[in-house]
Each structure stands twice: as C-alpha cells, then as structure tokens.
Amino acid sequence: MNETPEKPYPVRLLQTGFHDCYYNMGLDEALLESAAQRGSLPVLRFYGWEPRAVSVGYFQGLEEEVDTHACKDRGVDVIRRITGGGAVFHHAELTYSIILPSGHPLAGSSIHDSYRILCEGLIRGLALLGLRARFAPINDILCGDRKISGNAQTRRMNAVLQHGTVLLDLDVDLMFSLLRVPEEKMKGRLIRDVKARVTSLRAQGLSLGFGETEAAMIEGFRQALDLEFAVPLSAPAYPGGPASAEDGRARELAVKRFASPEWLYKR
C-alpha cells in the first residue's frame, strides 16, 4: 500500500497543448495506467483539441447522439470517452485531466466527495480571472446560475481519472448542427434552453485565449488543492509532455482503440 502523501501534494504538471481527440483520450488513459503503478505521482494535465471534436460518454449510443455526416462535412472528429456523461462539443475550451491513485487524499471517500474536492481547482482558477463560481453537484461549475464547466470521472485499476472543460466561448447553433435531438421540431427550444443555462468566459466579459486561461487554472489548482509541481523522473517525449513510454502508449491506444469503429460504435 502506498504511503499517504503529506501536503503540499507533489504532482506532475503536463501542458500538452493541442492534439487530435484520439491522442487526447489515449493519453488520458495511458496516464491512468501509470497512476495505477506503485509509487507513481499524480498528474495534472491541460490540453486542447485540434481538430474540433465531439465526444460521447462511455454508455451512449453514437448514432443516437451525433450526426456523423454533419461532423465529417465540417471537419469535426468524433470519439467515445472512457468516462460517462453526455455528448460534448470540444471547440473553444481549455480541457484538464487530473489522475491519481484511488487511495490519495484528493480522491476523497466517494465519487461525490472527489468531484467536490477536485473542482475547487477550477473554482479558484476562475476566481483568479475575476469570476465568482460555485460547485453544483454532482459535477458542474456554475457562474451565477449558468454552467461554465462540466466534469466526468472514471475509477479503474485502483486509480481515478477526472477530466473536464472550461468554456472559453460557446457556439450553441453549431453544436446542435452536430448533435441529434429526439425530435427535430424541439431543436429550437433546446437551443434557447442551452443558451440560457450555459455560459463561457467570453459571455462573462473575458476575451481570453487558451494560454491565459491555462495559466490561471494551473495556479488555481495549485492553491486550492495545495499542490507542488514535481520534476518527473522519466524524460518527457516533448517539452511539458508525458514520459516517452506514456506517449508511446497513448499513440497505441489512439490507433488501436479510440480511432477504431469497434470502440466508437460499441454499446
């Protein structure tokens, strides 16, 4: 059994920039595998999506949720996550993932507890940008009464992976041109509903880029979770990136799992 770490908690900080959705999800899983190994440090990672993508939750049916033809026409990739939740359009956003052994204090005593603990990093980061945000169970962050961050989690291999987004901007009309709705005649109502319930940094008066937002979130997580960014023992595959072995595993998972039709269309 791993010894309980003392504060400040050492973590590896990865700033992996923009990649396609297959590598992004492959790397999250590769880091989850690493976290399950004895003595591994937790990881805090920030990344973006290029090209744009729609991800569906692990338990969703792809064809029921996504108009794959519309995505192809608009150059939008489609992928299935290893976490649950609903379909997400990854466009103008900063995405984070935090991966840690299940016995770590930040993992909490339950999924609900860990969401509350880990989302404090986002709340503090938004505060540094001048926004007052709050946690809304089970896994959302709100500015006022409008959602600015959604989060999802999986627990496997005695490790925890939580990832989520901070919306820099939001194009609801484009999003609903890519997602399916139960009844086409309801689309207009759903669009109006999402516009009323969801917000972004731009909608809050902040025209910030990826890098500025990333810097605030890094500091927010550091302060809120009492983190100490440690130098990794293994040589990174690229500056700010994962260890070479993790990068190789991520690329393998990207091709053999996340880009495969068998994974994408599984039920």
N, C-alpha and C positions, 0 to 999 in steps of 0.2 A: 504494500500500500504506500502511495506517495505521501511524504510528509506535508502537513498543511503549511502553505507558504505564509510568510509574515508580510505585513504592509511595510512599504509600498509593494504591490504585487508586480513582479517582473513579467513583462510580456514582450513578444516580438512585434514590432510595428512594420507592416508591409504597405507600401504605397505603389500599387501595381499598375496604376494608370488605366488606359483604355484597351480592352481586348474584346474579341467576339464572345457571344454568350456561351459557346461550348467550352472555351478555355476558362471563362469566369466560373462556371459551375464545376468544371473539372478541378480547378484549383481549390475551390472551397472544400470539395470532397477529399482532395489529397491532403489538405491541411487538417481536416477532421481525422484522417487516418494517422497523421503524425501526432496529433494531440493524444491519441489513444496509447501511444508508446510511453513506457515508463520514463519519467524524468523530463518529458518534453515541456517546453514553455508554452503557455497560451499565446494566441496570435490575435492581433487586431489589424484588420486589413481594410483598405479603402480602394475603390475601383470604379470604373465607368464602363460603358457599353458602346462598342463600335464594331459593326453597325448597330443600329437600334434593334430592339428585340422585344418580343412578347414571351413571358414565361408563364406557364400554367403550374398550379400546385400539383403535388405528387398524386393526389387522389382524383384529379379532374380528368374528364374526357376531353381530349384535344379538339375533336371536331365539333363538340357541343359548345366549346368556349371561344374558338378562334376561327376567323375567316382566313384560312391559309392562303387562298388565292389572292386576297387583298394584300396580305403581308408580302407575298412574293412580288406582286406588282409594284409595291412601294419600297422594296429592298429591306424589309424588316425580317429578321431571323425569328425562329420560333423554337422554344426549348421547354422541357419539363424539368422542374426543380426537384430536389430531394426533400424539400420542406413542403408542408401543406399550405393551405390558404387558397386565395383566388388568383385569377389571371391578372398579370401586371404588365403594363406597357413601359419598358425601360427606355427612356429618351433623355430628357433634360433633368438629370438627377445625379446625386452622389450616393453610391451604394457602399455599405460597410458590411463586414462579417467579423464576428468575434468567436473564436474557437478555443475551448478549454476542457481539461479533464472534468468528468462529472463530479468528482469529489472536491473541486476547487470551491472556495467560499463564494466566489462571484456566480457560481452556478445555482446558488440558492437551494432551498429544500424541496422545491417543486417547480414545474414549468411556469406557473403563475408568478412565483416568487422571483425566478430568474428574469422573466420579462421585466418586472418592476425594477430590479436592480440594474440590469444592463442598459435599459432605456434611459437611465439617468444620465448616461454619457451624451445622448442626443439632446436631452433637455438642457444640460449645461452648455453644450456647444451652441444651441440656438440662443441661449441667454447671452453668450459672448457676442452674438450677432445682433443683440438688442431685441430679441423676440421672447416673449413670455409664453412658455409652452408647458403642457402637463401630460402626464401619463393617463391613458384611458384604457382600462382593462378590456380585452385581455392583452392586446399587443399593438395599440396605436398611440401616436403622439399627436396632440391637438394644439393648435394656436387658436385661442378662443373656443369656438365650437366646431372648428374645421380641421380635418385631418391633414397633417403635413408629412407624416411618416407612418408607414406600415412595416411590420416586422414579422418574421416567421422563424421557426425553430425546429430542429430535429435532434434527437438523442439516440446515439448508436455507438457501438464499440467502446462503451464507457467514456464517451466524450460528448460534448454539447457544441452544436453549431447554431448560432443565431445570426441572421442577416436581415438587412432592411434598407430602406431608402430615405433620403431627404430630398424632397422635390424642389428643384431649382426653378422650374417652370412647368406649366401644365397645358396640354392641348387636348381637351376632352373630346372635341369633334373628331380629331384624328384618331384618338384612342378607340372611339366607338365605330370608326370605319374599319377597324381591325378585329374587334371583338364581336361575337354573336350575342344577340339578345333573344330571350324566349319568344317574343312577339315583335315583329318589325314595327308595328304601329305604336309600341311602347318606347321606341328608341328616343324620341324627342323628350319624353317625360324623364327618362333615365339620365339623359344628358343634362337636363336642367337640375335634376336632383344631385348629380355628382358635382356640378359647378357650385352648388350651394353648400355641399358638405366637405369639399376637398379644397385645399389651398396650396400655395407654393411660396418660396422666398420672394419671387417676383410679385406675386399677388399681395404680399405683405410689404411691398415697397423696397425690396432689396434686390437690385440687379447685380448679383454676384456670380462669378464663374466657379468652375469646378475646384480650382486650386485654392481660392479664398475660403470656400466652404469647407474643403477638406482640412485646411489648417485650423479652422475654428473647431471642427469636430474632433480632431486629434487632441487639442488642448482640453476640450470638454470631457472627453473620455478619461484623459489623464487626471484631471481634477476630481471628477465625480466618482471614479472607481479607484482612485489612489493607485495609479499605475506608474511603473518605472520602465521605460523603454530600454530593453537589454540588447546588447550586440549578439546576433546569432552565432552559434558555434560553427555552422556549416557555411561555406562560401555561397553567396547568392547567385542565382542564374543571371541576374541583371541588377543594376543598382536599385535598391529599395524593394527587390523582389524576393521570391521564395528561394529556398535552397535548391541546388541543381536537381537533386533527386525528386523533390516535390514538384518542380517544374516539369520534369520528365513524366512523372506520374499524372500530372494534370493534363498534359498533351495526350497521353494514352487514353485517359478517361474521356477526354473531349471527343476523340475519334471513335473509340470502341463503344462508348455508352451514349453520351449526350447528343451526338450527331446522328445516332442510329435510328432508323424508323421503328425498330422494335421497342426502344425506350420511349420514343416520342409518342407513339400511338398505344402504348400499353394501358391497360385498365386495371 
